[in-house]
Amino acid sequence: MVQPKFRSRSYRRVYRRLPTGKVALKFERRRTSKPQCKDCGKILSGVAYGKKSILKKLSKTQKRPERPYGGVLCSPCTRKVIVMKARTMVMKNG
C-alpha cells in the first residue's frame, strides 16, 4: 500500500525505469502552471514558474518584471491600460 501522504492528487504519479530494468512508480510534487496574462491569457515572459521550493529561493526581481502590472499583464495589455488611464486623466482635467 502506498504511504498515506502520497494518496492525494497533489502528488503526480510518474513511472521511472530503475537501473535494474524494473519500472517503479514514483511520486513527485506537481509543477505550477505557467503564469498567464489576466486580460488576454497569453503566457507571460520574464516570469518564473516551477516547483515552489525553487521559486522560494529566487529574489523578488527574478520572479517577475519590475514594471507596473509586472507578473499580472503582458506588455501589450499593460500599454493599453496605461494609455486608457492617461486618457481618462486628460478627460477629467480638461
PyMOL commands that set and color helices and strands:
alter all, ss='L'
color gray80, all
select helices_A, chain A and resi 4-6+52-57+60-63+75-93
alter helices_A, ss='H'
color red, helices_A
select strands_A, chain A and resi 11-17+23-29
alter strands_A, ss='S'
color yellow, strands_A
deselect
rebuild
show_as cartoon
